[in-house]
């Protein structure tokens, strides 16, 4: 079992819809959770960080964390074609190492 | 500088050659990370520095990989006797704090290494 699992996609949504990206992790002691966006040929860019159970909103993005279910998600409201990218879920267990998932490819159709 | 910079952006090496990849973190950032990213995969942790101290090198795949950050700023990742399986994008990231968990990392553009 991989430590951080994501559906590879592609996830295709129409422009203006809500995109829902999901991530599960295996280590219950994980403390901090991050979502990065990576455009093709570019480096990862931090979108959201979340540390406690519940929702965290930032503009069109909402991160949701459920530690009991070992589940973290990212919602993108009013999706735009410019949101088309790979979204990486990353988990830190409290040490120095952050574990990344393989990413979910999102395609927003105009 | 405004962000993390890396050089060279592209490197082609013949199998068996040594390579050195450079990372300039954001000024004042305590923590520096190196990752390896294969095509279609997420970044894989290689090593971590807190200032000049290398506190975790558990992700380095073999003893051919060596990293240093002698003055707590610029870092170099060196790969000796490169092999084809070393072909990947090498990413450097820095963060302001020294603590492990609550540490938002900012990535450089990466160095794409191709070993022929």
Interface residues (C-beta under 8 A of the other chain):
Chain A: X4 X31 X32 X34 X36 X42 X43 X44 X45 X46 X49 X51 X88 X90 X92 X93 X94 X95 X96 X97 X98 X99 X100 X101 X102 X103
Chain B: X31 X33 X35 X40 X41 X42 X43 X44 X45 X48 X50 X55 X56 X58 X59 X91 X100 X101 X102 X103 X104 X105 X106 X107 X108 X109 X110
